[in-house]
């Protein structure tokens, strides 16, 4: 019964976050319509506006979402910072290892997507990426590379994983939050690799006992993708891509292994992170 209740609450939390994102998009659209005197039925103009400011709208949506959940914690008389492991510092060793793992994960995922020519295979994914990179570089870097990762980690590896750990063991909680993280991206391609890295993020938070570890990982992955997407004439042969994929997997595995080993005896590690 407790597992069902915890799972239900976690799913509801994700649904709430998606609804809030949609509501923010709608309200911003209404504001733009009123401000410009645009005919409410001029959908093309409204779509153009929301696409142009999509990153800002996403950030506003996350701020609203996290603010509401912050109030939930206040009403429940729980510390938002402590419950979401934001009070736990991250050591210099862990910072370096998370940085290395982030690079490994990034080049692995991007190389695989390039190798299978994902933008030709699924044009819709290419359109999503193109809309993101069409923004000014510094705006994309700040929003996609830094702000969105921070918000997503607080929500998924903080609030959601923390909730799931009250009813599930480590494996169950990590897998479920990764699934919800994938679903939350609302498209197939991003959903698949978000699920994979969501598992890694979940374990890293548990191993280190700090949410800052997954925040750093996420920032490195997204920021590097943003930088690479703005590098012109960057192309590799299929043979080179395969080599890069193996290299990325290798340094990711080594980085995660070392990260686990140096943290396994800490009191906040997986061994001591029992169900409340």
C-alpha positions, 0 to 999 in steps of 0.5 A, a space after each residue: 500500500 505504501 509503495 502504491 501511495 508513494 508512486 501515485 504521489 510521485 506521478 502526480 508531482 510530475 503531472 503537476 510540473 507539466 501542467 504548470 509549464 503548460 499554464 505558464 506558456 498559456 499565460 505568457 501567450 495571453 499576456 503577449 496577445 493583450 500587450 500587442 493587441 493581437 487577434 487571439 485567433 492569430 495562432 501563427 504569431 502567437 506560436 512564433 512568439 512562444 518559440 522565440 522565448 521558449 527557453 525563458 518560458 521554461 525557466 519561468 515555468 520551473 521557478 513557478 513549479 519549484 516555488 509551489 513545491 517549496 510552499 508544500 515543504 513549508 506547510 508540511 514543516 519540512 526543510 526544503 534544503 535539507 530534505 533535498 540534500 542541498 545542505 550537503 557539500 560536495 568535495 573537490 574530488 567528487 567535483 573533478 569526478 563528476 566533471 569527468 563523468 559529465 564529459 564522458 556521458 556527453 560525448 557518448 550520447 552525442 556520438 551515438 546520436 550522430 552515428 545513427 543520424 538521429 536528425 534524419 531518422 526522426 526529423 521532429 527531434 532535429 527541429 526541437 534541437 534547432 529551435 534551441 540552438 537558434 537562440 543566442 549562444 549565451 542565452 542557450 548556455 545560461 538557460 539550457 546549460 545551467 538554469 534548467 539542469 539546476 531546476 530539473 535536478 532539484 525536482 527529479 533527484 531532490 523532490 521526486 527521488 526523495 519521495 520515492 525513497 520513502 517507499 522503495 529501495 534504492 534500485 526501485 526509486 532510482 529506476 522510477 525517477 529515471 522513467 519519470 524524468 524521461 517522460 517529463 521531456 515529452 519526446 521520444 529521443 530525449 526521453 530515452 537518453 534522459 532515462 539512462 542518464 537519470 539512472 546515473 544521476 540518481 545513483 550519484 546523488 545517493 553515493 555522494 549524499 549531495 544533490 550538487 553532484 548530479 547538478 554538476 553532472 547535468 550542467 557539464 553535459 548540457 553546457 558541453 552540448 550547447 558549446 559543441 552545437 555552436 562549433 561549425 564544421 565539426 564532423 567525424 567519420 563513422 569509424 571515428 564516432 565509434 572510437 569516440 563512443 567507446 572512449 566516452 563509455 570508458 571514462 564514464 565507467 571509470 569515473 563512476 567506479 572511482 566516484 563510488 569507491 571514494 564515497 562508499 564508506 560515507 554515512 550518506 552512501 547507498 549502504 546507509 541510505 535506508 527507507 525512512 
